[in-house]
Amino acid sequence: MSCDDDDVDCTEVLDRVYAFLDRELDDRALSYEEIEAHLHDCGGCLSMYDLERAVRAVLARSCACEHAPEELRTKVLAQIREVRVQVSEYRSESAG
């Protein structure tokens, strides 16, 4: 996915969307302001962000009283990242 934002790469934004939603960004990556500006300018990334936010809201309502163990959270996030990489590679191959 790409857009007209030359300063920030869409893949980097989407890789950081979970940390952004959790307000857990670290100093090694994009700032909150950079991600917010990119989301404002990039419809594709904004759509993905909105989808992730909606899924989290549904899950929060459905599982409000139960918390997943940290090990499960880590495994799920790792699988999501793996799928995201595969999708990015597929898109790159299809575009080329």
MIKEZA-104160 format. One line per field, with one value per residue (C-alpha): residue in three letters; x, y, z. Coordinates in steps of 0.05 Angstrom, whole numbers, m for minus. Layout:
<rs>
tormi: [ala;...]
X: [X;...]
Y: [Y;...]
Z: [Z;...]
</rs>
This chain:
<rs>
tormi: [met;ser;cys;asp;asp;asp;asp;val;asp;cys;thr;glu;val;leu;asp;arg;val;tyr;ala;phe;leu;asp;arg;glu;leu;asp;asp;arg;ala;leu;ser;tyr;glu;glu;ile;glu;ala;his;leu;his;asp;cys;gly;gly;cys;leu;ser;met;tyr;asp;leu;glu;arg;ala;val;arg;ala;val;leu;ala;arg;ser;cys;ala;cys;glu;his;ala;pro;glu;glu;leu;arg;thr;lys;val;leu;ala;gln;ile;arg;glu;val;arg;val;gln;val;ser;glu;tyr;arg;ser;glu;ser;ala;gly]
X: [0;26;1;27;60;135;155;122;116;48;78;113;48;9;64;57;m19;m27;23;m10;m79;m52;m13;50;95;169;223;251;195;145;115;41;39;72;23;m37;m15;m5;m74;m104;m71;m75;m144;m118;m82;m141;m187;m141;m135;m211;m220;m171;m204;m273;m249;m219;m283;m324;m274;m274;m350;m351;m294;m298;m292;m238;m166;m123;m58;3;31;m32;m29;43;28;m32;7;64;16;m17;52;69;5;16;86;58;5;56;101;42;22;94;98;30;48;114]
Y: [0;69;140;210;216;217;225;162;92;59;m8;25;57;m8;m45;4;10;m36;2;67;42;19;85;43;71;72;121;76;87;138;188;193;259;227;169;214;260;200;171;239;239;165;135;64;66;102;46;m7;34;41;m33;m51;0;m30;m101;m80;m46;m109;m153;m106;m109;m184;m200;m143;m187;m234;m217;m260;m285;m246;m308;m313;m239;m246;m306;m272;m209;m249;m285;m220;m191;m253;m248;m173;m188;m241;m193;m138;m186;m209;m137;m121;m181;m165;m92;m108]
Z: [0;m15;m18;m32;37;20;94;122;92;96;116;175;197;192;229;287;288;348;390;366;387;455;464;471;417;433;413;359;309;286;334;349;311;249;249;260;203;157;175;159;90;71;60;54;121;153;130;161;225;229;218;274;320;305;317;384;404;389;426;485;490;482;529;578;639;614;597;552;580;557;522;480;463;441;397;364;350;320;273;253;236;196;155;145;117;71;46;35;m4;m45;m61;m81;m127;m158;m169;m202]
</rs>
